[in-house]
Amino acid sequence: MKTDLYKLSFTGVSLAVRESVKISEIHLQIKDWDIVRKKVWEENILQARTRSSIQRTYQELAPRMVRLNEEQIELLVEVNYQEQRQLL
């Protein structure tokens, strides 16, 4: 029996609510995770100082984000900070 595990490597980027919401907003417009990744990288959507920071942060957040369904992603963008934390 295969089980999907939720990656809990919060030491790398913690919960990263703000960054997760930014990625979610882009995904709601584009609906393609590959294009979202490219946009985050090229436009420095996460406002990181270095390319390696962008890569590390996105690599930590992406597995969390792709596990959310469309309704959860919409909620993540719309709800308050406390509810965003609970969703993540």
N, C-alpha and C positions, 0 to 999 in steps of 0.2 A: 504494500500500500504506500503510495507516494503522497507526501504531505508538502504543501507549499509553506515555506517559512517566511515570516516577515522579518526583514533585516533590521536589527536594533542597534546599529553602530552609531549611537548618539554621541560618542566621543569625537567623531569626525566632524560633524556639523550640527550637533544637537537636534532639536526638533525642527528648526528652520521654518517657522510658520510663514514669515514674510516671503521667503524665497519660494516656498511651496505654493503660495497664493499666486505669485507672479507666473510661475510655470503653469498653474491651472488656468489662469486667464488666457495665456497664449494657446493652450491646448483647446480651450473652448472655441477659439476662433479658427484654429487650423485643423484640429481633429486628427493629427498625424504625429505620433511621438518622435519619429525620425526627423521631421521638419522642425518640431519644437526644439529638439536637442541642437540642431544646427543654428536655429535662431538665437537660442540662449548663448551659444558659443560665439557666434559672429557679432552679436549686438551687445554682448556683456550685460544681459538682462539682470543677472544676479549682482551686478556692480562690484565684482571682485577686483582686487588689485593686480592679480597675476592670472595668466592662462591656467596654470596648474591649480589655482584655487577654484576657478570656474569648473574645471574638469572634475576635481575631487568632490565639490559640492553637488554638481549635477549627478555624478555617479552614485552618490549616497541617496539623493532624493528621488531619482528616476524609478528605482524599484518600488519605492513606497507609492509613488504617484500612479504608476501603471496598474496597480492593484485596485485603485478606486474606479467605480463605474461612473458613467456620465452624470448621474444624479448626484453622487457624492462630490464630484468635482465642481458641479454647479453650486452645491451647498457650501463647499469650502470657500468659494469666492464671495458668496452672499452673506454668510453669517458673521457674528462678532468674533473677536479674538479668542475668547474662552471656548466657544463652540468649534472654532478652527483647530485649536489644540486637541480637542476631544476627537475630531475626525482623523487627525494625523496619528 
